[in-house]
Amino acid sequence: MLAGGGRGPIIKKGPYEAQNLEVIEGCRLPVLRKNQENEDEWPLAEILSVKEVASRKLYYVHYIDFNKRLDEWVTPDRLDLKKLQLPKKEAKTPTKNGLPGSRPSSPERDVRKSLDLSLQTPTAPPRGKTVPTPVQNHFTSFTHVTGDITSIGCQNTECTCCCIMGCRTKCINGKRKANCVGTDEDSQDSSDGIPSAPRMTGSLVSDRSHDDIITRMKNIDCIELGRHRLKPWYFSPYPQELTALPILYLCEFCLKYLKSLKCLQRHLTKCNLRHPPGNEIYRKGTISFFEIDGRKNKTYSQNLCLLAKCFLDHKTLYYDTDPFLFYVMTEYDSKGFHIVGYFSKEKESTEDYNVACILTLPPYQRRGYGKLLIEFSYELSKVEGKTGTPEKPLSDLGLLSYRSYWSQTILEILMDLKSDNGERPQITINEISEITSVKKEDVISTLQYLNLINYYKGQYILTLSEDIVEGHERAMHKRHLRIDPKCLHFTPKDWSKRGKW
């Protein structure tokens, strides 16, 4: 009441001020961050963890509908408390056999899952054109049309392969065993989160339902690998006593992890490796590839998987590395062979997979090394006399990288076709697959993605517009790194004979 009997302004308190609620795990609210244009934005985020440092609270947030690698610790001044959303009661932790489980996944996981699943099905052509599914080998003619044809075009020509796979970890008798296998987000685990039976071949996809709060948070702040310092994107199951260190030191040749710079210096006086273990099967200029047997070089393979898990998400690290081969790409200088990236593949694959996990380390991304790794995997398939495909479904970045490679490879063949006797040149899906070693289904999905398939006078034809041609020529002009088959010295083994293991 004011003097004279008047009433003052009525101030309505928001739910946070009225109840003096505390920001706890599971809350959602807008959080300030910088976008790619360095502009302020306030995306909705979920609080995953809270800690107190020097009498000041810090909040670990996951931005909804953003990739997990953007998760970070933020200060209270970046939180918009006016729009605080408390955890919903119905979303509390589910129980399994009376034991507490993990918090339900964020909405962005369902979004990403639906995207990945939708990408397995080739896109339908526009304007009512119908293409039978699956498409048979009826592409009997090819025509190079220069008119104004509506086309999607190859929009990912500059994409480099960053990461395709992600991982989780299993522990046996308290020891961490690592192996990069698996594909993406669909589950093949049993309901209690433990594999029903170990699979010696093939990959085990991570079950998102038992993705607990520990593995949802980055646990390593910084990794020093040779002359590079890397900021991990995801959780990796390094020993827990190392996760509290400001910097985790790795030997760049054997990938052994150490807790201090002094320990690393002492290790380097004893470590005789100056290149990855295994056989060097390719060298051109400063680029080399080494083939590493997961059984013969188990320690190195497990250390490689631990490092890779820092930049890969959603995949399973399985019990041992025996069933896998690892192909490590390196760059040579006077100090040795420095790891650039790698991919792994099964020794025996019933699904014709030629890649299980693939990764270009962050310092080397956007420089063409990712596409070089993909090209090398198909060169191995050519020597083996097989068609190959990466494990599916692919992650978002993986799909972009592979689509870019497939588009450039297929367009390269189509543009080199010569016409006979003035007739349109002809080629079949099987012929494209045999030339490139790209599996038939991937060829068809790429042609449909590029909108090249048309039905004309009772037959399927492939049409190229000027936009497609010009876009392809620009992309190939930028692509300087290529695999030279003459520099590959590789003899495939018959892994069905267990004696070769």
N, C-alpha and C positions, 0 to 999 in steps of 0.2 A: 504494500500500500504506500502511495506517495502522500505528501502533505496536501491537505485539501480533499482527501478522499479519492483521488484519482488512482488508477492502476498503471503500473509500469508494464513494459513489454514482456510478453510471455516467451520464455526461452525453452524450446523443446529439446531435450537431450536425446542424442542418438542412442542406439542400443549399447554401443561401446562405453560412452560416458555414463549412461544411466546405471549400468550394472558393473562398471569398472572391470570389464572382462580382460583377461590376459591373453596375449597372442600365444597360442599353443600349437603343437604339431597337428596338422590336419586342417588348420584354418586356411581360408582363401581370401585374398585381397589384392588390389592393384599394387604393383611394385614398380618403382622408377628404374628405367634402364635406357641405355643409348642404342639406337638402331644403327643400321649400316650407314646411314647418312649422318651419323653422329647427332641425331635429333632425339629429344626426350620423348619417351612413350611410357604408358602405364598399362602394360598387359596384366591380365589376371594371373596370379601365381599361387601355388600351394606351399605352405610351410612344412618342410620335411623334418627339420631339426632346429633346436635352439641351444645355444651355448653362451657362456659368459666369459669374456676375456677382459681383464683389467677393469673389472666392475662395470663392463658395458656388454649388453646383450647383442649377439649376432644371430641372424636367422638364415638358415639354408633353404633357398626357395627353388621351386621348379616352376618355370613359366608354362602355363597350360597351352597346349597346341604348339609348343616350341620343342626343338630337339633337346634331349637331356644334357648334351654337352654344353648348353648355355646355363645350366644350373650353377648357382653361386651363393656365397655368403654375402649378406647385405646388412647394413646398419639400420637402426630403427627409423632414421630420418627419411629413408627411401620407401617406407610403408605408408599406404593411404588407409589409415585406421577408420575413416568414416564409412568405408565400404567393406568392413570386415564381415566375412561369412564364417560362422562357426561350423565345425564338423557336424554332419548330419548323423543323427542317432542310428538311422537304418543302415548307414555305411560303415558301422563299426566293424572291427576285425572279425572275420568269420572264424568259426571253430572247426577243427578237424579232430575227430576222436577225442573231444574234450580238451584239446590243446589249442592255445591261441595261434592263429595263422597270421598272415600278413595283411596290411591295409590294402583295400581294393585299388586297382590301378587307376591312374589319372585318365581323364577323358582323352588326352592326346594319344594314348596308346590305342584306344579303340579307333580313333581317326586314322592313325598310321596303319593299323591292321587292315582296315577296310580299303585303304589305298593300295597296300601291297597285294591284297587278294584280288582287287579289281584289275591289277596290272597283269595277272596271270592270263586273263582272257583277252585275246586280240580285239582291238577296237573295231567297231563296225564302220564301214565307209559311209560318208554323208550323202544327203540328197536321195535317199531311198535305194541306193545301189546295194545289192545283196551279194554276199560272198558265202558259199556253203562253208560250214564249220563242222569237222576240220576240212581245210582246203586240200583237195587232192592235187596231184601233179598234172594239172591241166593248163598250166601257163605255157602255151605253145608258141606265143609270139611276143615280140618286144618291139615297141615303137618309140622313137625319140620325137616327142611332140614339142614344138617351140612356141605354140600359141599360148593364149592366156588361160591356163588351167589352174583352178583353185587347188592349192596343195598346202599341207602342213609344213613340209620341209624338215630338214635336219636342224633342229634348234639347239642341239647339245654338242656341237662340234668342238667346243673348247673345254668340255668337261673333263676333268682328270679324276681317275679313280681314287677316291679317298678312303672309303671303307665300305665293305659290303656286309661283313659279318659282325656279330657281337657275341659275347660269351658269358657263361656263368661257370661256377666252379663246384666241384664235388670233392669231398675230403674222405680219405681212406685212412683209418687208424691215426687220425690227427695230422696226416701229411697231405699236403696239397699236390695233386697230380694234375698236370695241365695238358690240354690238347685242343687246338682250335678246330672244332668241327661244328656241324649244325648249319641251319640256314637262317631262319629269321624268327617269326613270332608265333607261329602256330605250334600248339603243344603236342608232344608225343609222350610226355611223362605220365606216370600213373597219378592217381588222385592225391596221394600224399606227398607228391613232389619228389619221389625217389624213383628212378627208372625201374621198370618192372623186370628188365633183364638187360645185362650189358650187351651192346651190339658191337661186334668186332669190325664190321664194315658199315658204311653209311654214317650219317650224322644225326645227332640228337638235338632237336630244336628245343630252345628254352621254354619252359612253362611259365608264362607271365603270372599265373595265379599265386606262385610261391615266391614272387619277387619281393623280398623283405626290405625293410627300411635301410638295412646296412648296404645292400648291393645297389640301392637306388642313389646312393651318395658317393661322390668322388672321395677316395680315401688317400690319394697321393697328391701332394701340392705341386711338386716339381720333380722332374727327372733330368739328370745330366747324363747325356750320351755323347761321348766324344766332345766335339766343339759346340754341340747344340744343347740348349736347355728347353725341355718340352713341358708344356702344361697339359696334363692328362684330361681327357674328356669324360671318362667313365670310371667306374669301380674296377679294380683289378685285385685279385686275391694274393697280393704279396703278404709276407708274414706281418702280423699285426704290430709287432714292435717297431717295424720300419715305417708305419703309416704316420707316426707322430713327428717324423723328421721333416725339417723344412725342405731338404733336398735328398732325393734318393739317387745314389751314384751307380751307374752301370758301366761295366767294361764294354766298349763298343765292338769288341771282336768276339768274346765268348758270351757276352750278355749277362755275366754274373752280377748280381745286385749286392751292393755294399753300403754300409751305413754312414761312412764319412769319406772325405777327400783323402785323408791320410791312409785309410784302409785301401782305397782305390790305388793310390800311388804304390803302396806295398804290393798289391796284387799285380800291377803292371810289370813289376820287376820279375815276377815269376811266370806270368802268362806269356806263352810262346806264340799264341795265335796272332796272325795279322790278317786273317781272312776267315770266313765261316768254315767250319769243318765240312768234310764231304768233297765231292768231285766238282771241279770247275768244268761246266759243260758248254759254256758260251763266253766268248770275249770279242768285243769289237770296240776299239778305242779305249775309253776308260770304263766302259760298262761290262760287267761280268755277271754271270749267273752260276750259282752253286746248288747242286742237288744234295739234299741232306736226308738221310734215312732216319725216320723217327725212332727206329729201334736201335740202330747203331750209335746214334748221337742223341740219346734221350735227354740228357741234362740241358744241352743247348736248345733242343726243340721245346722243352718245357719253359725255359727262360724266354725264348722267343714268343711263346704263347702268352706269358705273363705281360710282356711288354706290349704285345698287340692288343691285349684286352683293355689297355688304357685308352684305346682309340676305337674299339669295336663294342657293339652293344647287342644284346638279345640272343647271343648264341651260347652253346654249352661247351665248357671245357670238360672233356671227358677224362676217363681214368688214366689212359696211357697214350703215348704217341706212336706205338708200334705200327698201327695200320696206315700210317700216313707218310707221305713224302713232302718235304718242304723245299721250295725253290726260292732262294734268297738273291735278290738283285743288289749289286754293290757298285760303288763308284771308286775308282782307284786313284791314289796319289802317292807321294813318296813315303807316307806313313803307313800305308796299307789299304785294305779293301773296306770301305765304309758302307754299312748297310743303308739302303735306300728304301726298300720295301720287300715284300715277299708274297707268295701265295702257297697254299697247301692243297694237296689233292690225295684222294684215297688210292692206295695201291691197287685195290680191286673195287670197282664201282659197277653195280648192277643197273644204275640209272644213267650211265654214260656221263657222269659228272667229271669235268676236267679241272674244276676249282672248288675247293671247300671254303677256305678263308682267303681273303686278299686284302692287302693294305699297303698304301704308300705312306711313309712317315710324314708328319706335318711339315717339316722343313723342306721337303721335296715335292710337296703337292703343287698343282697348277703349273707344272713344268713338263708335262707329257709323259712322266714316268708311269702313271697309272695305266694309260693306254698301252704302254710298252709291256707292262706285266701281262695284260690281257692278250696282246698279240703273241707273246712268248708262250702262253698256255695253249693257244691254238696251233702254234708251230710244233709243239710237242705232240699234239693230237694228230697232226699231219704225218709225223714220223711214225706214230703208232698205227696209222691207217684207220683212224676212227673219227667219228664226229663227236664233238663234246659240247657241254653246256655247263654253266655255273649252277650251283645248287640254288633252288628256288623255294619260296619266293625271295626275290632280291630286296634289299633295303632301298630306300629312296635314292641315296647317292649311288648305290651300286647299279640300280636300273638306269640312271642317267649315263653312267660311264659305259655300261655295256651297250645301251642303245646307240650311243655315239659311235662306238667301235663297229657295231654291226652295220649301222647305216653307211659309214664311210667304206667299209669293206665291200658291201653288196653294191653300192653305187659305183665303186671303182671297177667292178666286173661288168656291170651293165653298160657303163660308158665306153668300155674297151671293146664291146661287141661290134663285129663288122657285118654288114649286110651282104648277102650273096645274090647275084643276078638282079639287083635292084629291089629284092624283096626285104621285108622287115626281118631283122635278125631274130633267131629263136633260141630260147634257153628254158630249161625246166628247173623246178625247185630242187630236184635231186642233184642236178648238175651244179647249181650254186652251192649246195651243201657239200658236195664232194670237193669242189675247188677250195672252199674256205674252211672246211671242217667244222662249220657252224651247224648245229643241229637243225633239222628241217623245220621244227616248230618255231625256232627263233628266227629263221629266215622269213617265214610267213608273217609272224607278228611284226617284224621290222618293216616289211613291205606294206602292211596295213597301217602301221604307225605313220609311215611316210606318205600314205594315201596314194600309192602308186598303182594299186590294183583296180582295174576297170573291167566291166563286162561289155563286150562290143561284138555284135553280129554273131552271137552264139558261142563266143569263146572269151577266155580271160586274157587280157593284155596288160602290160605294164607301160605306163606313160610317164615321161619325165618332162617337167616344165622348165622354163629358163631359170626360175627362182631356185629350183632344186639343183640344177647344174651349177649355177653361179655360187650358191651356198657351199656346195661340195668342193668346188675348186678353191674357194677361200679357206676352207677348213684344211684341205690337204697342203696348201701353201704354208700354213702355220705348223704343220705336223713334221717336225724335223727328225725326231727320234723314231727309227724303224728297226725291226729285227731283220738281220741278214741271215737267211737260212744257211749260207755257206760257212758261217762262223759257228754253227751249232754242231757239237760233237756229242750225240746222244744215241744210246742204244737202249730201246725199251726192253723191259724184262717181263717174263711171264710170271706174275705174282700168284697165279693159281697154284703153282708148285710151292708148297710151304717151305721147302728147303731154301728158297731164295730169300725168305724173311730173315 
